Amino acid sequence: GCDKVLECIQCGTCSSTCPVSLYMDYTPRKLMAMIKGGFEDEALKSKTIWICSSCYSCTVMCPAQIKITDVMYALKRMAIEKGVYPKGIPTPVLAQEMNKIIASKGRNAEMEVVTRMMLRTNPFGMLKMAPMGLSLFRKGRMHIGGEKIKNLKQMKKLLSGLKKKEAK
């Protein structure tokens, strides 16, 4: 869905409909201009792609029919792959840890992913979150360890095939 970025007419509709644009370092319109202008590194290092709430209002309203939310997701993946995301934002670490857990178990294990993320980003923050975690655990809303899917071997083969396809 990113192939139409070069068709951006810089009308600003994406930025005016974005509910979180005032918190971004670059508005969606400016980010599209940066991509068109070849400023890939600056786009990947921006906080904008991590602040995007994925509400799709920019995509729905875009007169050039650019899938801006999909562009944001693609930029996030590229930033994680290149390790150029801004420091202090836990979202890339969360994505990395969740991907590792899903690749090993076939599904997400919430407690494990949050623990791994906190250990990498803010270990002392875990102390603040402990009461909420215990409450979720007691109410059966958070499980220790998680469970594996039945045919994990088949899923790993599928993931391996996707990685080979991406490499081409």
Steps between C-alpha positions, in 0.01 A plus 500: 500500500803730499545520125286813464707726731651674198148606398457708816374847403597654837144621568536449877174310543683218679647739755177688556302180566767336718390511866858474630691715249561773758716253696707397197840642411394496131140505384390222263511749209857595582597134542362422151705791363811369675451156345443651155812713546717202591541582870452137605731510803327805645159340444609177669646684800190714551264455792206550264481138387485382863240757605261407216186356664409293191150649488512508117335844476789622283464201268123540472519873427801503264389633157797321336389172664837446668488240775681723748443272799657215304795728422538563875504124567756444222721774646475342846611163362790662313607697809500184713696307236761777474498575874454873443188566704513787754617405847254527785205362303420146618281404202785366280629286788146375565466401132837322499426302816148411389632375165758282679235346725256440214778340294585265786150417630263586217309751709561793731560457872405836650684468829819384331494773236439776755773361728751484213410851383529647849834329564637657180347847539418577864580222750403710802164578337407139562470579870229757425315253278518207745169573682311520171670182374407311817142620473478387137654164592256444791203578275621256235575777248876433484666162479852392587693343212224492243418207279633366171296434189446138393699498176792725588727329247268598213481861618881524524524366145254768386700776675821368345341516155392860561854600601640342183241686290589832670872441434440482124 
